[in-house]
Every structure is written in C-alpha cells, then in structure tokens.
C-alpha cells in the first residue's frame, strides 16, 4: 500500500466495518446455519444428501426462518468482531509497519495485525456469542415440534445453568486459533490481491472500482474457507450440546483417531460458499462506507 495515502481514522474504520459485517450477515446467514449443522457430531447424520438437499430439508421440516437461527447472537458478534477486524487493520498494522525491516521481517505487519486482532476478538465477546449461536443452530425440533433453546438470553442462561459461567467459553482456544489464523490469511490475501490491482492500474492514485474490492475480498476468503477450516470445526464440536470431549486437545485427538484427518475439513465447501461471497460483500461495502466517512471527515 502506498505510504502517500492518508491514514484512515480508526473510528471510521470501525464504523465502516460494522456496516459491512451486518450487510454480509443478512445475506449469508443461511449458509452458516447449514455449515454448522454439517460440522456438528450430534446432528450431521441428519443430513446425508448433500448441501442443496440440506437447505430443502431444513425449510421443509422447520420453515424458512430456521435458516436464520442464531442470527441475533451473530448480530451481537458482528459489531465487535468485524469492527475489531477493521479497527485492528487500522490500529495494529501501522504499529507493526514501523518495525518492518528492522525488528520485523518485511511484509509481516498484516499477519501480525491479524494475530493481535484475532486474539482480541476471541477473548472478548466472540467466544461466548459463538457458543450461543452454535447451540441455537444445532438445536433440532423434538417430536412435539419444540426447541430446547428459545432465544439469546434463554440460551445463555441454560448454558450457564448446566455448565456454569465458564461453559460460555467452551472452545476458547479453538476460537483464538480460528480468529487469529483466519485474519492472518484474510489480511495478507486481501492486501496482496488489492495491491496487484493497484499496480495494474494506469493511475495508482485512482480509487479502485468496487468490483475489484469484491474480487480481492472474495478470493482472500476462499483461502480462509479452506485453510481455516480445522479450528472452525474443532470450535463447533467444543461448543455443541452434550459434547463428548474433555478438552480442545482431546477433541483434536478423537477426531483424528476416530474420523480421520479429513474430518477437520467437514463443511469446508460450505465455509467457502459462506465466506467467499461474504468477503466480497464485506470488503466492497467496507471500502465504500469507509471512503464516504473519510471524505466527510476531511471536508469538515
């Protein structure tokens, strides 16, 4: 990225990130529900006929609204998670850039910013809200057409009642790994692909077209969908109801021993379907909203 570009406001990056994350969520949430069910040891066997049949099955058995199960906790996540993502890029990356070439290797600032941002996300609100989301998304109706978990507060209270307050942090290590490693891949991938478009542009100072941001974000998230699948699967297993694992490491060993290493990539195609278009939407909306906010800030 050019050093001649003005430094973005951290606040504007945070606000633009929240808008971008919300837009992505509202479009892509149904694929996240199916992805989580495919990853769950307890309910995956209910869906044996592929992705599209799974969508049809959920709608037929539970109604279209079931594809938006867990949306409220994810909306609670999307503000801090996506805002922290772009805040981390705006806040941490310039700090590490100052140390590149001396203390740190060249081109390492984006990856280190991703690690710091991922840890910040996981230990604040993402882990407990992901726990609530997973419980709601894998909560199938019983014979009486009733669910165990009925809402955000009800789900949280049941989790605490059954497992104590620490139960909200089941899967913390896997969530830290998922958020950190995922953002390393996302930040580096997005910035490198975006830089390729900037280098190919006849006018390097000209703002990139929205479709180029969409392509950059989409391709970066294809990499995330595949490379970041193992910690995402382990996180889901650790947060599922009645999980049979004593710890994160026990989950990893059990999956490798009983299901094979391919089990760590369960739902990876759904992750790609979920986050590749989502990344295109998110980065395109972020860049447009961020540019609008920065233009207003500079004009004041």
C-alpha positions, 0 to 999 in steps of 0.5 A: 500500500502506498505510504502517500495515502492518508491514514484512515481514522480508526473510528471510521474504520470501525464504523465502516466495518460494522456496516459491512459485517451486518450487510454480509450477515443478512445475506449469508446467514443461511449458509452458516446455519447449514455449515454448522449443522454439517460440522456438528457430531450430534446432528450431521447424520441428519443430513446425508444428501448433500448441501442443496438437499440440506437447505430443502430439508431444513425449510421443509421440516422447520420453515424458512426462518430456521435458516436464520437461527442464531442470527441475533447472537451473530448480530451481537458478534458482528459489531465487535468482531468485524469492527475489531477486524477493521479497527485492528487493520487500522490500529495494529498494522501501522504499529507493526509497519514501523518495525518492518525491516528492522525488528520485523521481517518485511511484509509481516505487519498484516499477519501480525495485525491479524494475530493481535486482532484475532486474539482480541476478538476471541477473548472478548465477546466472540467466544461466548456469542459463538457458543450461543449461536452454535447451540441455537443452530444445532438445536433440532425440533423434538417430536412435539415440534419444540426447541430446547433453546428459545432465544439469546438470553434463554440460551445463555442462561441454560448454558450457564445453568448446566455448565456454569459461567465458564461453559460460555467459553467452551472452545476458547482456544479453538476460537483464538486459533480460528480468529487469529489464523483466519485474519492472518490469511484474510489480511495478507490475501486481501492486501496482496490481491488489492495491491496487484490491482493497484499496480495494474492500474494506469493511475495508482492514485485512482480509487479502485472500482468496487468490483475489484474490492469484491474480487480481492475480498472474495478470493482472500476468503476462499483461502480462509474457507479452506485453510481455516477450516480445522479450528472452525470445526474443532470450535463447533464440536467444543461448543455443541450440546452434550459434547463428548470431549474433555478438552480442545486437545482431546477433541483434536485427538478423537477426531483424528483417531476416530474420523480421520484427518479429513474430518477437520475439513467437514463443511469446508465447501460450505465455509467457502460458499459462506465466506467467499461471497461474504468477503466480497460483500464485506470488503466492497461495502467496507471500502465504500462506507469507509471512503464516504466517512473519510471524505466527510471527515476531511471536508469538515 
